[in-house]
């Protein structure tokens, strides 16, 4: 299956027409003034003013607080089953496009939320209406055509800010649900330092009979901030990592977040990398202590050792098992 994606951006024509008359009047009034100054030398020497590229300035001003939802136009080269040739658009949508909804689609690098305006054509990004010629390949029963549609995608970027509702709290991490669709998780070490965990033993309260009781809604515990207020509801976090699990061409998306500032998060990531390298070196060193190359694939109980000169009084011999 072939896929081509395309994005377009254009200024509204209505806005251009609306300000056309004002710009013409402003240009006419200022033109005579500039000509007078130029003739009398009042303006001094003229210098060319550089106009910044609108596209570049817009891209440079993009911030991480932008919406993770994107509209994207894509063309897919898809097969059409013979049973659907009477209604090709409906058939392709039911067989190929609709099953993509709420799944992570790797070619789009995002989760497909919706699509609209599907159309068929012989070439990508065109609309042939009701006169589309389908392509047959060899002896296959299906026919192929380009299908173009507008897709609404969920594509969060690393470092972007999101908001999620807390649905799970334990001593190891905080579980969140974003827009009631996407799961996110924040590790304990990436929560604010002033947050404190309140466990089951701290939830017990005495009643009139002197017996302790807990509330089911509190579960195994919850987090509180520095003022002792219970952490619940919606919280804002930053995307640390995005992981996708997919089978062939479809899958799901999981988000790892952090609530630390950028400097603290960078320091934590550096410490984690150093710990990983240290563990790798220790593991390699342990393998060498077990006999080096002679012990590859063997356990400490199955390594055959050769006695040294000190162990045998200067004589070398092999130990047989």
N, C-alpha and C positions, 0 to 999 in steps of 0.2 A: 504494500500500500504506500503510495506516495503522498506526501504532505507538503504544502506550501503555505506560508503565513505572510500576512501583509498588514501593515498598519497605515492609516491615512490621517492627516490632520489638515484642516483648512479653516481659514477665517470666515466667519459668517458674512454672507453677502448683504444681509439686511443692515448689519452694523456699519458696513462700509458705505452704503447708500445714505445712511442717516447722517454720517459726519462729512459727507462729500461737500455739501453746500457750505458748511462752516469752514472747512479747510480752504475752499476756493476763495471765500471772502477774506480769510486771514492772509492768504497768499497775495491777493491783489493789494490789500492795504499795506502790507509790509514791503512789497516789491518797490513801490515808489519811494519809500523812506530809505531803503538800502541804496537805490540808484542815486538819490540826492547826496547821501553821505559819501558814496564812491566818487561822484563828480567833484565834490568840494574837499575831498581828502579828509573828512572827519572820521572815517572808520579806520584810518591807518592801513597797514598792509593786511591783506586777507589771508587767512589760514584755513586749510581744509580740516573739517571736523569729521573724525572717524565715527561711523555709526556701528554699534555692536551688532553682531549677528543675533537675531531674535531667537533662533533655535538653540544656539549655544548658550545664550544667557538663560533661557528657560531651563535647559538641562542642568546648568550649574546651580540654579536656585532650588532644584528638587531636594526636598528634605525627607528624612526617614519617617516623618509623621504622615506621609501620604497613604491613601487608602490601598489596601492589599488587593482590591478588586479591580480587574482590568477587562476592557473590551478588546477582543482580538478577532480579526478577520482571517479565516484559514480556508484553504481548499484541500480536499482530500480525494484521492483517486480510489473509489470504492466500487465493489461489485454489486450488481443488482440481480436478485434471484428471478428466475422466469415467472414465478407465481406473482411477483410484484410489478411486472412490466406494464400492467394496465394503470397502476397508480405508482409511478416510480418514486416521486418525492416521499409519499407516505411510507413506501416500502423501505427506502434507504434510511429514513429517520427512525423507523421502528427497529430495524435490524442493526444499525451501526451507531447512530448519533445518540438516541435516547439512552441506551445502556451506559453511556459515558457519564451521565449526570451523577454528581456526588462521588465521583471516583477520581483518583489522581491519574492523569494521562501524561506519560513521559514526554511525548513529542511537544506538548504544550507547556511542559514544566509547571503545571498547576492543576488544581481541581476544577473540573467542569461543573459549573453551577446551573447554567441554562444556555440555550441557543435559540436563535430566531432567524427568519428570512433565509431558509435554505433554498438553493437554486442549482439547477443542473446545467452543464456546459461541456463542450468538447475540449476546452482549454481552461486552465485555472483562472479564477477571479473574473469570470464572465457569467452572463446569464442568457442562455439560448431560449428561454421560455418553454413553449410546448413542442418545439421542433428539434430537440436534442438528438443527435446521432450517437448511439451507444457503440462501444468498441467490443468486438468479440476476439478472444485470443485462443488460437488453436481449436481444440475440441471441447473447451470448457462450456458448460451450459450457461454460466452467468455472463452478463454483459457488464462492461466497465464504463464509468463516467466520472467526470470531476464534479464534486459537490462542494459548493462554497456556502459558508454560513457565518453568522456573527456569534461568537462565543463569549459568555461571561465567565471569567476565570478567577479563582482565588490563588494568588501568587505572592505570598509574603516573602519579603527579602530579609536576609540576615542583618540584624541591627535595627529593624523597624519596630516601632512601638505598636502593641496590640492590647486589647482589653478582653479579659475573660472572667467568667463567673466561677467561683470556687465550688467544686462539687466533691472534693476529697482532700482530707488533711491527715497526714500521719507524720511521725517523727523524721521520716526520711525525705519526703518531698511534698509539694503542694500540687494538687490536680485541678485543672481548669478546663472549662468548655467555652470556646469562642463562637459567638453567633449561634449557639445551640447546635453546632455542626462539627466543629473541629476541636480535637483534644490537644491540650498542652500540659506540660509538666515542668516544674521548677524544683531543682534540688535544694536540700536544706542549706547547703553552703552558699547558695546563690540567692537566698532570701536576705532581707535587711538584717544587719547584725544586732539591732536592738529588739528583734522579734524573739519571743520566748515560747517554748513548747509547754503546754499544760496537759499532763497526762491524766489517766483514769484515777490515779491515787489522789491527784489534786482536785478532781471533780466531785469527790464524795463530800456531801454536806450532811450535817446532823439535823434531824427533824425533832418533833415534839417527844417522840418515844426514845430518842437517843440513838436511833439507827441511821446508818449512812445510806444515801440514795444518789443515783446518777440519772441523767436524762438521756434517752435513746438518741435524741437529735445531735448530741455532742459526740457520739461514737466513741472512739478511743481517745479523743482529746482534740485540742485545737490550738492555734497560735494566738498570741496576744502581742500587742505592740508595747512600746516603752511605757505607755500610760496605763497598761493593763486592759485595754479595750480588745474585745474579741475580733479577730480577723475573719470577716465574712463578706459575702456579696461580690461585687466586681473589683478587680485590681488591674492595674496597668503593669505591663512587663515588656521587656525587650527580647526580640528573637535571638537566641544564641545559635541554634542549629536547626535545620529542617531535614528530617529523614523521611524517605518514602519507601514503602514496601509494596511491590507490585508483582503480579504473576503475568508473565509475558508482557502485555502492553497496558495493563490496568493495575491499579493499586490504591493505597491509602496514604494519607499524610499525617505525620506526627511532628509536633513542635516542641523543642526544648527551649525554655526561656530563662531569663535572669532578671533580677531586680537590683543588681549592683550597678554602680556607675561604671563608665568605660574604663577608667584607670584601674579600679579595683578588679574588674573582670579580666582585664589584660594580665594583671599580676597573678590572678588565680589560674588562668590558662597556662601561663609560663611555669608555675609550680607543678601543675599536672603533667606537663610535658617532661619536666625534669624527673619527676617520680616514675614516669613510664620508662624513660631511658635508664634510670637506675635499676628498675626491676629487670629490664632486658639484660643489662650487664651482669647482674647477679645470677640470672638464670644461665647465661652463657658460661660464667665462671664455675657454677656448680657442675655443669656438664664436663668441663675440663678436669675438675678435681676427681671425677669418677673414672678417669682413665683416658681422657682426651679422645683422639681419633679411634682408639681401640675399643672405646666404650659406646660408640654411636649405636643407638637403638637398644641398648641394654640397660637394665636397672642396676641399682647398687648391689643387689643380691646375686646378679648373674654376671658380674664383671670378672674376667680371669686375670689375675695379677701375676706378674713375674717377680720373684724375690730378687732383691738387690744383693750386691756383694756383702753389705753389712749384715744382712739377714742370714746368709748362707756361709759366712766365713770365707768369702772370696770365691766360692764356687757358684756357678749359675746352673740352674736346671728349671725345667718347665713343670708346672703343677698341672696334673691331669685330673679331670673330673669324670 
